[in-house]
Amino acid sequence: MRVFEETNMMEYLNRVKSSCQNEILGSKQNAVGFWQALDKLVAESEMVIDRPKGSRHPRYPDIVYQVDYGYLKGTTSMDGGGIDVWKGTRGNPAVDTVICIVDLVKRDSEIIGLFLLI
């Protein structure tokens, strides 16, 4: 297993971040289209809430969900399940955030979910 010095890891993460931003956003026009496409995906998909607000994580019972958590039925994410969603509590339903996780131990990354302001 290769061990990175802190500065090298930060440089690597900054390159990954920059690459992701360039790939996804490109230009302002593409950025608007990206968020509109996500809103459309959510609007056209059934949201299944399998961990309601206040419930505990099945493997880590000390973690209590502060918002509803579930997935979009009929979609597929990198782990083979549906696209994860966290359902917020504000008005105007819209996708607000896409979460990208980088696991330095497993040396992989994945987009794990959408945060909805509903």
N, C-alpha and C positions, 0 to 999 in steps of 0.2 A: 504494500500500500504506500503510495507516494504521500509524503507529508509536505504541506505547503507552509511557507512562512506567511505570517499575517499579511504583510504588504502584498505578496504575490496573490493570495486568496482575494484580497480586496480588489486588486487590479482585475483579476479574473471575473469576479462578481460584477464589477462595473462594466466590463466588456459584454457580459451576458445581458445585463440590464439595457445597455445601449443598443445591442443587437435586437433585443425583444421590442424596444420602443420603435426602432426603425422598421422592423418587420410589420408590427401591428398598426402603427399610426401612420407612417409614411408622410402624409400631409394632413392638414386640418380637414380637408374634404373626406379623406379616407377615414379619419378618426370619427367624424360624425356618422358616416355610413356604418362603421364598426359597431358603434353603440346602438344605432337604430336596428341593425341586424340582430343584436342580442335582445333588445326589447321585443322584437317580432318573434324570436325563438321562444321567449318566455310566454308571450301572449298566446302562441299557438300550441303550447305544451301544457299537459296536466302537471300541476305541482303536487307532489306527494310529500306531506310533512310526516316524517317518521320519528322525529324527536322534537316534540313541542317545547315551547318556551317553558323553562322551569324544570324540565326533565334532566336526568343525569346521564352522562356518557356511559355506554354499556361496559367498556373496559376500564375506564378511569372515573369511578363514581364521585371523586372530589370535584370533577368538572360539571358545572351546571350550565345548561344552555340559556343564554340571556335573550335569545330570539328563536323563532321557529327555524328548524333545520330539516332539510329533506333533499329531494332531487327532482329533476324534470323527467317525467315518464316518457319513454320512447327516445331518449338521448343516450349517448355513450361518452364516457370520459376515459382518461388514460388508464384508470384502474379497472375498466370494464363495466363499472356501474353507471348509473345515470349521472348527468351533470349536477353537482352539488349546488344547493341554494340555501342561503340564509335569508329569511324573510324579515325585513325591518318593520318599523312601526310608523313612519312618516307617511304623509299623503302623496298623491301622484305616483302610481306604480311605475318604477323605472329601474333598470339595472344601474347600479352606482359604482360597483367595484368588481374587478376580476382579480382573483387571488392566485399568484404564482408562488409555489413552494420550491425551494432548492434544498434538497437533503444532502448535506455534505458527507454524511456517513455512507449512505447508499450511492452517492455520487450521481444523483439523477434529479430531475425536476418535473413538475407537473402543474397544470392549471387545475385547481381543485374546486373552484366554485364561483358562483355569482352572488353578490349581495344585492338584494332587492329592497328598495325603499318603497314600502307599501303602507 
